[in-house]
């Protein structure tokens, strides 16, 4: 990690990259996580962002190495209904 400045903005941007396109929430979250992690690799004095193609590639790599998330109904989680 080089600098966390801008990581939150990158997470929001990554999430919102997928949301209007109808991506499921877990994939939007992955977009956000990848963009936020990438932002932490760049000093705050530099302007650099992950490209669309690189973002999609990194998310696809993560999805291929992790199990598919299950949908959980919020009311089914104790204390959240």
Buried (B, 14 or more C-beta within 10 A) or exposed (E): EEBEEBBEEBBEBBBBBBBEEEBEEBBBBBBBBBBBBBBBEBEEEEEEBBEEEEBBEBBEEEBEEEEEEEEEEEEEEEEEE
